[in-house]
Amino acid sequence: MDNEAFLLGRVLLEFNRNDVDLWGELSAIATSPDGSLWVGSDELQTLERLSPITPMHYGKHKDCALPKCISLPDPEGEIDFEGLDYDDGFLWFVGSHSQKRKRPKGKASKDLKRLTQVVKEPNRYALGRVAVSAKGALVAKGSAVLPFGDAENHWEGNSLMTALGKDPHLGNYIHHPVPSKENGLDIEGLAVRGDRLFLGLRGPVLRGYGIILELRFDDTEKKELKLLPAAGKHLYRKHIFDLQGQGIRDLCWHGDDLIILAGPTMAVDGYADVFQWRSPLDDVKSDTADFIYERDGDRLQGTMTLPHMRGCDKAEGIMLASCWGEPALWVVYDGPGADRLVGDRSLLIDAFRIP
């Protein structure tokens, strides 16, 4: 993509502690009407709330523990937050829904065995919403989650995973132990509008094509979410995009369009590109289960390429917000470079002009 991103400014995020698992692993960002900035780390099970202090400076950090509002199958395990969005009084969140291969630790005698081990972590299958008060506090009343599966009875994660297990494109990635970062199933983007919810997949990428799932939800009386048919009798709809080999790392709304952050599926350095998907809600009334979009067509347009830093600054989360009075795309990074760190508990994120 020829259009390089123009940096409008940087935003300072000030946390309450020096914790690399927090500021060094940011993967999701959103804002709520009270002015709070919410971020999620893929190493924790808390959401982090930051309050505005001055323009482009957020602090007064509070850890907000989700287990106080929803039930998790593992009280200690990470959720692996990969997407956040606010809509109509609720902060929506999604875990990666992925399996992972154990990481080598530099001990040859044990690393070969570790590389054979693929594990599931139940909290990663979290998909739900938590109510946000007018003052920016998380509230249990009204909060709900898609029920987790039964680990003792052919546990598949949740009802979405059960449905996807029958999908002709995705089923094999669910029934076989294909880890994330190896083109396995990995949810890394979330956008909500009314009763429609969109999930971007970092993987799998199918012959260079990335996938967004479209879902519909309803409430039950048990603080649970229930999948409703999204296209005819189908519980979800697949939107398949020519992203030239890239997976989807996050989503956010720009008016009635969706901005797509795309980047490498595998654990490699690579460029992050930004696309605009025109009017995704126009397809709501169709019973068609799957759509495919070609690059730079009427519905999918590339807009810009983010700066590439080798070994750091992996773009993970995006949202639309103002920067000095101009609409901008705010970006948080996994593995921030040293130039982003301010002291031992603050860092800078980027705000880019939207073409």
PyMOL commands that set and color helices and strands:
alter all, ss='L'
color gray80, all
select helices_A, chain A and resi 20-23+66-68+108-114+122-125+159-164+171-175+280-283+338-340
alter helices_A, ss='H'
color red, helices_A
select strands_A, chain A and resi 7-14+26-31+37-41+46-54+57-65+81-87+90-95+100-101+118-119+127-132+138-145+186-193+196-206+209-219+225-228+237-242+247-254+257-263+273-277+290-293+300-305+314-323+326-334+341-342+346-353
alter strands_A, ss='S'
color yellow, strands_A
deselect
rebuild
show_as cartoon
